[in-house]
Amino acid sequence: MSAQMVERTSLTPAHLLLAIAVMAVWGSNFVVIKVALAHLPPLTLAALRFTAVVVPMVFILKRPAASWANLAAYGLLIGAGQFGALFIALRADAPPGLASLIMQTQVFFTIGLSMALTGERLKAVQVVALLLAVGGLGVIVSHTDGSITPLGLGLLLIAAFSWSSGNMVSRAAGKVDMLAYVVWSSLFAVPPLFALAFVFEGPTAMANGIRSADLATWAAVVWQAVGNAMFGYGVWGWMLARYPAATVAPLALLVPVFGMTASAALLGEPMQDWKLLAALLVMSGLALGILWPRLAERFVRGEPV
């Protein structure tokens, strides 16, 4: 890696397009999940998704420089925690577009966990950002039109918290090959997901779902593994190794934009005024929380913002 790449603070046009492609994949993936759930029970789908991540890549990629305990913790949190809860919510309790928005509250859970672990206090701007996001969630809770249930909201918040907890675990692993890390940690997601599916969905529902799965369903499972996990996380890790996190991280704000747009265009999810207001509040909070530290630092250094 050249010194020029390490010091670069703005994305090249090609790398910007690549990063936007990742956000498009991650955002539209909520619609892909919904397609797969038409035939497969949610926990069964999650188990198959992580199986497709492991095989055959675990035989190709060298184990990353992370402890087995770290890999196991990440696999359990992201597998059973994040995707297990997310898939259950998307089955019948939350629309994909709204889910893509609520999942971004993981940013605030990550901040909260960082504070708990390091003793750091909330800054005034972080309080404002959090209040904006909470206001957006309040708008969602106050509209019980059937598009999202209290169970769906609760499951999505559990998924977001699990995602943020996984972020803390992966951060503790240090600088590792992120693609290999995702693949090897998935070894620890597969057994509990199949066990949970067996207990809560039952072998009959699992078998019927697999038998009834059509080409679109299997394409969705493969896309989960290849597009969302391998391409998405691989490129994201590659970008973070070449640019400052403050340069790359704000692009994650595009995920709910693509998610809500794809759900409206492909699944006909209605975009009522209250959903747009909730999106505005949550996205404003996210933008403030993510972008403000970088802008404040540049202001202190006397650089244009």
N, C-alpha and C positions, 0 to 999 in steps of 0.2 A: 504494500500500500504506500503510495507516494505521500510526501509531506503536503503537497498541494491539495490532495484529496482530504487529508485530515483537517487542514485549516479552512477549507471552503465552508462558508456559512450560508450560502444561498444555493438552492438546487439548480442544476443545469436544466434546460428545457426537456431533455430526454428523460432525466431522472424525475422531474416533476410529473411528466406524463405517466411514468412507471408507478409512481406513488399514487397518483389519482386512479390508475387502473386497479391497484390493490384496494383502495377505498370503495371503488365500484363493485369489486368482487365481494368484499365484506358486507357492503350495504345490501346488495341484491341477494346475498346468500340467505337472508331471512325469507325471501320468497321461495327460494330453492328448497329450504327446509319445509315450508308449508306444502309444497308439491309432494315431497317424500312422505309426509305425514298422512296423505290421503290413503295410503295403503299400509304403512308400517306403524306399529305402536311406537310412542316417543322414546322409551328407554331402549327398545330393540334397535331403533334407528341410530341412537347415540352409540350403542355398542358396535353396530356395523360400521359407523363412521370412523371410530377410532381403530377398529380392526383394519380398515382400508388404509389408515395412516401408517400402521405398524408394518403390514405386509405389502410389498416386499422390502420396504426401505430400511427396516431394522437390520437386514442382512447386507445392506449396501453402505450405510453411513456408520462411521465409527462412533462408539459411545462418547458423548461429550464429557468434558472435564467437570462433572458435577457428581456429588455423592448420590448413592442409591436412595438415601432418605430424602434428599432434595427432589430427585426425579419422581419418587413415589408421591410426595406431598403435592407437587405440581399436577401430576396425572390425576390424582383424586379430586383436587379442587376444580380443575378445568373440565375433567371428564364427567364425574358424577355431580359435581357442584354446579358449574356453569352450564354445560350443554345439557345435562340431565334435566335441570330445572327449566332451562329455556325451551327445550323441546316439549316438555309437558305443558308449559304455558301456551305454546303456539298451537297445540293440538286443537283446543277449543276455547281457550280463555283469554286470548290476546291476539290482535291482528299483527301481521309482520311489520308494518310501517311504524306503528306505535311502539312495538317491542324494540325496534332498532334505536328508537329515541331513548326509551327508559334504560336500556342497557348501558348507555353512556354515563349514567350516574356512577359507574365504577370509578370514574375520575375522583369523585368526592369521597367514596369509600377508601380509595388509595391514599388520599390526603389524610383522612382520619386515622388509618392504620399507621401511616408514617408518623403522625403526631403521637400516637400511643406508644410507638416503639422508640422514638427519639426524644420525646418530651417537647417537641416543637409546638409553639402556640400559633393559633390562627391569626393571620394578619387581617386587617380591616377589609381589604379588598376580597379576601377569601370568604369572609362572612357575607359580604354582599353577593358574591358569586353563588354561595350556598343557598342564600335566601331566594335568589332568582330561580334556581333549580327546584327548590322545595315548592315555590309558588307554581311552577309548571306541573309538578306532580300533584299539587292540590287541585289544579284545574282538571287533571285527568280523573282524580278520585271523585270529584263532584259531578262528573258526567257518567251516570250509570245507564247508558243507552244500550248496553248489551255488547258493545264492541270490545270491552275489556271488563273482566270480572275482578272482584277483590282478590280472589285466588290467583288470577293471572298476574295482577300487579305484584302480589306478594312473592310469587315464584320468580318473576323477573328481577325483583330487588335481591332475592337470594342469589340468583344467577350473577347479577352485577357484583355483589359482595364476594362471591366465590372467585370471580374474575380478578377483582382487585387483590384478593388474598393470594391468588396465583401470581400476580405481578410482583408482590413482595417476595414470594418464594424464588421466582426466577431471578429477581434482582440479587438475592442472596447467593445465587449460583455464580455470580461474577460474569465475566466476559466469556461466553461459550458460543459455539456454533448453534444458532437458534433453531435451524431446521432439524439438526440432529437432536437437539434438546426436546423439541416437540415430538419427534418420532419415538425416542426412547422413553420419554415420560408417558407416552400413550400406552406403553406396556402395562402400566398400573391403572389405566382407566378402563381397559377392556374387561377384566374379570369382575370388578364390582358392578359395572353396568349390565353385564349379562346376568349376574346374580340378582340384581334389583329387578330386571325385566322378568326373570323367571318367577320371582316372588309376587310382584305387583301386577304384572300383565298376564302371566301364566304361559306355559308351554304351548297351549292350543292357540292363543292369540298370536304368539310369536311365530308359530309355524304357518298359521293362516295368512299373516301379514307378508311373510316371505314368499309364500306360494302365489299370493295375489299381486305381488309387486310387478309392475310393468316396466318397459324400457325406460320410461321417464323417471320412475322411482329409482332404478339402479343408477341411471345417469346422475340423479341428484345425490346419491350416496357417494359416487366417485367424485363428483364436483366438490362435495364437502371435504374430501380427503386431499384431492389434488389441487383444486382451485383455492379453497378457503385456507386449508392448513399449510400445504407445502409451498404453493406459490405465494400466498399471502404472507405467512410468517417468514418464509425464506427471504423474500424481497424486503420485508420490513426490517428484519435483522441486518440484512446487507446494507440498507440505507442508514440505519442507526450506527453502523460501524464506520460510515464514511462522512456523516454529518452530525453536528450537535443535535441532541435530543430536542432542544428548543426550536430547531428548524423543521424537524420532521413531525413531532407530536401534534402540532396544530392541524395537520391535514386530517387527523382522525375525526375532526368536526364534520367532514364530508360523509361519514358513514351513515348517519340518520338521514341526510339529504338524499343519498342514493336509495336508502332503504324505504323511505316514505314514498319517493317518486316511483320506484319499481313496484311497490305494493299497489299504489293507486293505478298505475298504467297496466299492470299485468293481471292483478287480481280484483281490480275494481274497488279497492278499499276506499271508502269515502273520506275526504279531507274536509271535515266540518271546520267552522271557524274556531271552535274550542280546541281542536287538535292543533291548528296552526298557532293559536295563542300559546298553548302548552309547549309547542316546539320552539317558539320564539323565546319564551322564558328559560327553558332548559338550555337551549343553545347559547343564549346570551350569558348565562351563568358559566357554561363550559368555556366559552370564548374568553370571558373575563379571567377565569381561573387559570387557563392555559397560557393565554397571550400576555397578561399583565406583567408577570415577572420578567419576561424578555424585554417588553417595552420600557419598564421601569429601569432595568439595568442599562439599556441604551441611553435613556434620558440622563441617568447619573453620569455616564461617560461623555455626555455632550454630543452623542451621535443622533442623526435624524431618525425619527420613528415613522 
